[in-house]
Amino acid sequence: MDPTPSSKHEHVFAIVRADDFHSADTPVCVRVTVKKVVFTEERARQEVDRLNALRSADDGVEYFWQVTRLERCPAEQQERGT
């Protein structure tokens, strides 16, 4: 993965939890959870390190970060509440 964001878009960093203790037939939407989103890569790395340090090595859980785009709602939609 190339974590370098494109300069064309505003980016945020998702903190993701992967649960490997589920069976292989468990839907991915159950096995993967976005825990939170932060605005800097440094903060994402810190949070992932913190969360991974809290877990036991054999618990079947892993945290990682992923860069993603932030899509802001246009001002006119915010005013209409849509």
C-alpha positions as CSV (number, residue, x, y, z in Angstrom):
1,M,0.0,0.0,0.0
2,D,1.3,3.4,-0.9
3,P,0.1,5.6,2.0
4,T,1.0,8.9,0.3
5,P,-2.3,10.8,-0.3
6,S,-3.0,12.4,-3.6
7,S,-2.8,16.2,-3.5
8,K,-6.1,16.4,-5.5
9,H,-8.2,15.3,-2.5
10,E,-8.5,16.0,1.2
11,H,-7.5,12.9,3.1
12,V,-8.1,11.4,6.5
13,F,-6.8,8.2,8.2
14,A,-9.1,5.4,9.3
15,I,-8.2,3.3,12.2
16,V,-9.4,-0.2,11.3
17,R,-9.9,-3.3,13.4
18,A,-9.7,-6.8,11.8
19,D,-11.1,-9.7,13.7
20,D,-9.5,-12.9,12.5
21,F,-11.1,-15.1,15.2
22,H,-14.4,-15.4,13.2
23,S,-14.9,-18.3,10.9
24,A,-14.0,-17.9,7.2
25,D,-17.6,-17.8,6.2
26,T,-18.3,-14.8,8.4
27,P,-19.1,-11.7,6.3
28,V,-16.3,-9.2,6.0
29,C,-18.6,-6.5,7.3
30,V,-18.6,-8.4,10.6
31,R,-14.9,-9.0,10.7
32,V,-13.8,-5.5,9.9
33,T,-14.7,-2.3,11.8
34,V,-13.6,1.3,11.3
35,K,-12.9,2.3,14.9
36,K,-12.3,6.0,14.2
37,V,-11.0,8.5,11.7
38,V,-8.2,11.0,12.4
39,F,-6.7,13.8,10.4
40,T,-3.0,13.0,10.5
41,E,-0.9,10.0,9.6
42,E,1.1,10.5,12.7
43,R,-2.0,10.3,14.9
44,A,-3.2,7.2,13.0
45,R,0.2,5.5,13.6
46,Q,0.2,6.4,17.3
47,E,-3.4,5.1,17.8
48,V,-2.7,1.8,15.9
49,D,0.5,1.3,18.0
50,R,-1.4,2.0,21.2
51,L,-4.3,-0.4,20.3
52,N,-2.1,-3.2,19.2
53,A,0.0,-2.9,22.4
54,L,-3.2,-3.4,24.5
55,R,-4.2,-6.6,22.9
56,S,-2.8,-10.1,23.5
57,A,-0.8,-11.7,20.7
58,D,-3.2,-14.6,20.2
59,D,-6.6,-12.7,20.4
60,G,-7.2,-12.8,16.7
61,V,-7.5,-9.0,16.5
62,E,-5.3,-6.6,14.6
63,Y,-5.5,-2.8,14.2
64,F,-4.1,-0.9,11.2
65,W,-4.6,2.4,9.5
66,Q,-5.7,3.2,6.0
67,V,-5.7,6.5,4.2
68,T,-9.0,7.5,2.7
69,R,-10.7,10.5,1.1
70,L,-12.9,12.9,3.0
71,E,-16.0,14.0,1.1
72,R,-17.4,17.1,2.6
73,C,-21.0,17.9,2.1
74,P,-21.5,21.0,-0.2
75,A,-22.6,24.0,1.8
76,E,-26.0,24.2,0.0
77,Q,-26.8,20.6,1.1
78,Q,-25.8,21.4,4.7
79,E,-28.2,24.4,4.7
80,R,-31.0,22.1,3.4
81,G,-30.1,19.4,5.9
82,T,-29.7,16.7,3.2
